[in-house]
Amino acid sequence: MDSETKDFWREAQILSNLHHPNVVAFYGVVPDGAGGTLATVTEFMVSGSLRHALLKTDRSLDRHRKLIIAMDAAFGMEYLHSKNIS
């Protein structure tokens, strides 16, 4: 097994142990086309990525909503750091 494959499986193992409402859920690994490539399966985010939501020009976020988003991101990062993930 090459180092990229080992890294992929190590990351999948780490992701499988993360369970927090502010961290995208990991569901598993699936084959992804020919050649034995693999892909991770994660929670579907209906509104897209946080970056996409923040950059959307057709919707402005008030200060309160921005604060909630920042706090949610901070809680998710705090959880990741508690698991020694940086």
Residue frames as qw, qx, qy, qz and C-alpha x, y, z in Angstrom:
[[0.000, 0.891, 0.455, 0.000, 0.00, 0.00, 0.00],
 [0.435, 0.441, -0.029, 0.785, 1.50, 3.36, -1.02],
 [0.220, -0.179, -0.460, 0.841, 1.79, 6.34, 1.35],
 [0.308, -0.102, -0.173, -0.930, -1.13, 8.23, -0.24],
 [0.642, -0.280, -0.625, -0.345, -3.44, 5.26, 0.30],
 [0.515, -0.256, -0.651, 0.495, -2.24, 4.87, 3.89],
 [0.030, -0.050, -0.210, 0.976, -2.83, 8.58, 4.49],
 [0.465, -0.211, -0.408, -0.757, -6.32, 8.31, 2.99],
 [0.671, -0.333, -0.658, -0.075, -7.28, 5.40, 5.27],
 [0.387, -0.176, -0.524, 0.738, -5.72, 7.10, 8.30],
 [0.169, -0.050, 0.011, -0.984, -7.80, 10.22, 7.60],
 [0.593, -0.263, -0.541, -0.536, -10.94, 8.12, 7.10],
 [0.590, -0.280, -0.694, 0.303, -10.29, 6.44, 10.46],
 [0.166, -0.119, -0.346, 0.916, -9.91, 9.82, 12.17],
 [0.339, -0.118, -0.232, -0.904, -13.05, 11.21, 10.51],
 [0.590, -0.283, -0.707, -0.268, -15.07, 8.15, 11.55],
 [0.483, -0.341, -0.636, 0.497, -14.43, 9.01, 15.20],
 [0.029, -0.016, -0.120, 0.992, -15.63, 12.62, 14.97],
 [0.166, -0.604, -0.753, -0.203, -19.17, 13.32, 16.11],
 [0.139, -0.418, -0.307, 0.844, -20.13, 16.94, 16.71],
 [0.354, 0.761, 0.528, -0.129, -23.00, 19.09, 15.41],
 [0.138, 0.926, -0.134, -0.324, -20.54, 21.72, 14.12],
 [0.188, -0.460, 0.776, 0.389, -18.34, 19.27, 12.18],
 [0.677, 0.291, -0.379, -0.560, -19.52, 17.80, 8.87],
 [0.824, -0.181, 0.491, -0.216, -20.53, 14.17, 9.44],
 [0.174, 0.451, -0.820, -0.306, -18.47, 11.43, 7.81],
 [0.866, 0.040, 0.151, -0.475, -20.46, 8.44, 6.55],
 [0.880, -0.084, 0.447, 0.139, -17.88, 6.22, 4.90],
 [0.092, -0.529, 0.629, 0.562, -15.68, 5.39, 1.93],
 [0.801, 0.435, 0.357, -0.206, -16.82, 4.26, -1.52],
 [0.602, 0.039, 0.517, 0.607, -15.08, 3.20, -4.73],
 [0.218, 0.808, 0.070, -0.543, -14.82, 6.17, -7.09],
 [0.580, 0.705, -0.281, -0.297, -14.43, 5.02, -10.67],
 [0.941, 0.239, -0.192, 0.142, -11.93, 2.76, -12.32],
 [0.463, 0.573, -0.459, 0.497, -8.43, 2.15, -11.07],
 [0.634, -0.327, -0.606, 0.352, -9.31, 1.52, -7.45],
 [0.066, 0.334, -0.207, 0.917, -9.67, 5.17, -6.46],
 [0.294, -0.517, -0.759, 0.266, -11.70, 5.91, -3.35],
 [0.088, -0.529, -0.083, -0.840, -13.86, 8.80, -2.15],
 [0.049, -0.169, -0.731, 0.659, -15.19, 9.86, 1.22],
 [0.235, -0.595, -0.614, -0.462, -18.92, 10.25, 1.77],
 [0.143, -0.103, -0.479, 0.860, -19.93, 13.15, 4.02],
 [0.141, 0.649, 0.605, -0.439, -23.06, 14.92, 5.14],
 [0.281, 0.526, 0.466, 0.654, -24.74, 16.94, 2.38],
 [0.127, -0.443, -0.298, 0.836, -24.84, 20.63, 3.21],
 [0.336, 0.715, 0.611, 0.049, -27.99, 22.01, 1.57],
 [0.082, 0.979, 0.053, -0.179, -26.72, 25.59, 1.52],
 [0.680, 0.602, -0.243, 0.340, -23.26, 24.62, 0.33],
 [0.655, -0.016, -0.395, 0.644, -20.02, 25.47, 2.05],
 [0.307, -0.764, -0.299, 0.482, -19.62, 28.13, 4.71],
 [0.290, -0.281, 0.315, 0.859, -17.42, 30.07, 2.29],
 [0.033, 0.373, 0.687, 0.622, -20.16, 29.98, -0.33],
 [0.239, -0.768, -0.593, 0.030, -22.77, 31.17, 2.16],
 [0.354, -0.670, -0.109, 0.643, -20.57, 34.04, 3.33],
 [0.221, -0.223, 0.433, 0.845, -19.73, 35.19, -0.20],
 [0.176, 0.582, 0.756, 0.244, -23.29, 35.01, -1.56],
 [0.085, 0.018, 0.031, 0.996, -24.23, 38.46, -2.78],
 [0.361, -0.407, -0.527, -0.653, -27.99, 37.92, -2.97],
 [0.663, -0.628, -0.398, -0.083, -28.31, 37.47, 0.78],
 [0.138, 0.615, -0.457, 0.628, -26.78, 39.63, 3.46],
 [0.646, -0.349, -0.637, 0.236, -26.22, 38.28, 6.94],
 [0.277, -0.881, 0.018, -0.384, -26.96, 40.53, 9.88],
 [0.056, 0.635, -0.646, 0.419, -24.46, 40.90, 12.73],
 [0.711, -0.288, 0.479, -0.426, -26.36, 38.46, 14.93],
 [0.962, 0.247, 0.047, -0.103, -26.31, 35.69, 12.30],
 [0.538, 0.648, -0.462, 0.278, -22.60, 36.31, 11.61],
 [0.274, -0.569, 0.625, -0.460, -21.91, 35.99, 15.35],
 [0.886, -0.075, 0.339, -0.307, -23.82, 32.69, 15.50],
 [0.866, 0.463, -0.177, 0.068, -21.84, 31.35, 12.51],
 [0.255, 0.682, -0.563, 0.391, -18.53, 32.44, 14.08],
 [0.527, -0.435, 0.578, -0.447, -19.44, 30.81, 17.40],
 [0.959, 0.120, 0.162, -0.197, -20.52, 27.58, 15.70],
 [0.706, 0.576, -0.355, 0.211, -17.22, 27.47, 13.79],
 [0.044, -0.642, 0.609, -0.463, -15.32, 28.13, 17.02],
 [0.767, -0.258, 0.448, -0.381, -17.18, 25.32, 18.84],
 [0.947, 0.317, -0.036, -0.032, -16.39, 22.94, 15.97],
 [0.476, 0.650, -0.475, 0.354, -12.70, 23.94, 16.05],
 [0.385, -0.561, 0.562, -0.470, -12.62, 23.56, 19.84],
 [0.935, -0.043, 0.260, -0.236, -13.97, 20.02, 19.44],
 [0.828, 0.492, -0.217, 0.158, -11.36, 19.18, 16.79],
 [0.156, 0.682, -0.555, 0.450, -8.56, 20.53, 19.01],
 [0.662, -0.414, 0.470, -0.411, -9.88, 18.45, 21.92],
 [0.971, 0.139, 0.193, -0.030, -9.34, 15.42, 19.66],
 [0.502, -0.523, 0.452, 0.520, -5.77, 16.61, 18.87],
 [0.558, 0.502, 0.509, 0.422, -6.70, 17.54, 15.32],
 [0.135, -0.706, -0.017, 0.695, -5.23, 20.81, 14.11]]
